[in-house]
Amino acid sequence: MSPYGTFGALGMAFGAILSMAVMAHSAPSLCLSSYPDNQPVNAYPLDQNGAFALGFIHSVSGTPVVDTYQIDAGEIVQTSEIFQAHGAGLPSLGNEMNATGWRHENGKFILDLERPIGEMIVRVQPKYENTLHIADQSIALASLGHSVLRIAACDPSSE
């Protein structure tokens, strides 16, 4: 007999099975495909949090911008926009759509967001240095050879 009693042993067994199921659940992935023909380009596994970022040089201000995202329930959600200078196309107030906060830190403006995106269509131009950042990896999107990419959360095993 288990020192935890009959139900205690059952509870421990159920907990072990549940943790194995959680560990077996794969981390989210990000799939890139050409647009508009939707041909697969590459799939990138993300960490368990589903976090990634897109960096680029803003076309008007000529300064770097980083947009951060997370996969939530199979959908892309923008979590922040980080930039150095106000300009056309950049947020200027904390009351932007889906904004949850606004601050200035270390010379950068940070707009915190909970903005559902779904999937993204991204125009790629080498002069704007469009870059995908995943964990400790950075991928220059222009190096993938497509001028327009569709970026979506996915399960690459079903693609």
C-alpha positions in Angstrom: 0.0 0.0 0.0 1.3 3.5 -0.9 2.1 5.8 2.0 -0.3 8.2 0.2 -3.3 5.9 0.4 -5.2 4.5 -2.5 -6.4 7.9 -3.9 -3.0 9.5 -3.2 -1.3 6.9 -5.4 -3.9 7.3 -8.1 -3.4 11.1 -7.9 0.3 10.7 -8.3 -0.1 8.3 -11.2 -2.6 10.7 -12.9 -0.1 13.6 -12.3 2.7 11.6 -13.9 0.5 10.8 -17.0 -0.6 14.5 -17.2 3.0 15.7 -17.1 4.0 13.3 -19.8 1.2 14.5 -22.0 2.3 18.1 -21.4 5.9 17.3 -22.2 4.7 15.4 -25.4 2.8 18.5 -26.5 5.1 20.2 -28.9 6.1 23.9 -28.7 4.4 26.1 -31.3 6.1 26.7 -34.7 6.1 29.5 -37.1 5.6 28.6 -40.8 6.7 30.9 -43.6 5.3 30.5 -47.1 5.5 32.5 -50.3 2.7 34.8 -51.0 0.3 34.7 -52.8 1.0 31.1 -54.0 1.4 29.8 -50.4 4.4 27.5 -51.2 6.2 26.4 -48.0 9.5 28.2 -47.4 10.5 27.1 -43.9 9.2 26.2 -40.5 10.8 27.4 -37.3 10.1 25.8 -33.9 9.6 28.3 -31.1 10.1 28.0 -27.4 7.3 26.9 -25.2 6.1 30.5 -24.8 5.8 30.8 -28.6 7.8 34.0 -28.6 9.4 35.6 -31.7 10.1 39.1 -33.0 10.3 40.9 -36.4 12.8 43.7 -36.7 13.1 46.2 -39.6 14.2 49.7 -40.5 11.2 52.0 -40.6 10.8 53.4 -44.1 10.1 57.0 -42.9 12.2 57.5 -39.8 15.0 55.3 -41.0 15.4 53.9 -37.4 15.1 50.3 -36.1 11.7 48.9 -35.0 11.2 45.6 -33.3 7.7 44.1 -33.0 7.4 41.2 -30.6 4.8 38.4 -30.8 3.6 35.3 -29.1 1.6 32.3 -30.3 -1.5 32.0 -28.2 -4.1 29.3 -28.9 -2.6 28.8 -32.4 -2.8 32.5 -33.3 -0.2 35.2 -33.5 -0.6 38.0 -31.0 1.5 41.1 -31.1 2.9 41.8 -27.6 4.9 45.0 -28.1 6.3 47.5 -30.6 9.8 49.0 -29.7 11.1 52.0 -31.6 13.4 54.9 -31.2 11.7 57.8 -33.0 8.1 59.0 -33.5 7.1 59.3 -37.1 4.5 58.4 -39.7 3.2 54.9 -39.1 4.6 54.6 -35.6 2.5 54.8 -32.4 2.5 58.2 -30.6 0.0 57.6 -27.8 -0.7 54.9 -25.2 -4.3 54.6 -26.4 -3.4 52.7 -29.6 -5.7 49.8 -30.5 -5.2 46.9 -28.1 -2.5 48.8 -26.1 -1.9 47.7 -22.5 1.0 50.1 -21.7 3.3 52.8 -22.9 6.8 53.7 -21.6 10.2 55.1 -22.5 13.2 53.0 -21.4 16.9 53.2 -22.4 16.2 55.7 -25.2 13.4 53.5 -26.8 9.6 53.9 -26.8 7.8 50.7 -25.9 4.2 50.1 -26.6 2.9 47.0 -24.8 0.1 45.3 -26.7 -2.4 42.4 -26.7 -3.2 42.7 -30.4 -4.5 39.5 -32.2 -2.9 39.3 -35.6 -3.8 35.8 -36.9 -1.3 35.6 -39.8 0.9 38.2 -41.4 1.8 39.1 -44.9 5.2 40.8 -44.9 6.8 42.6 -47.8 10.5 41.9 -47.7 13.1 44.4 -48.9 16.8 44.1 -48.2 17.2 47.8 -47.6 14.7 47.6 -44.6 16.6 44.7 -43.1 13.5 42.6 -42.3 14.7 40.1 -39.7 13.0 37.3 -37.9 14.3 36.8 -34.4 13.7 33.4 -32.7 15.4 32.6 -29.4 19.1 33.2 -30.1 18.7 33.0 -33.9 18.2 35.8 -36.4 17.1 35.2 -40.0 17.4 37.9 -42.6 14.1 37.4 -44.5 15.6 38.7 -47.7 17.9 35.6 -47.7 14.9 33.4 -48.1 14.5 34.6 -51.7 10.9 35.9 -51.6 9.6 39.5 -51.8 6.4 38.7 -49.9 6.0 36.1 -47.2 3.1 34.8 -45.3 3.9 34.2 -41.6 1.6 32.0 -39.5 1.5 29.8 -36.5 1.5 26.2 -37.5 2.1 22.5 -36.8 4.8 21.7 -39.4 4.1 18.0 -39.2 0.7 18.7 -40.8 2.0 21.1 -43.4 
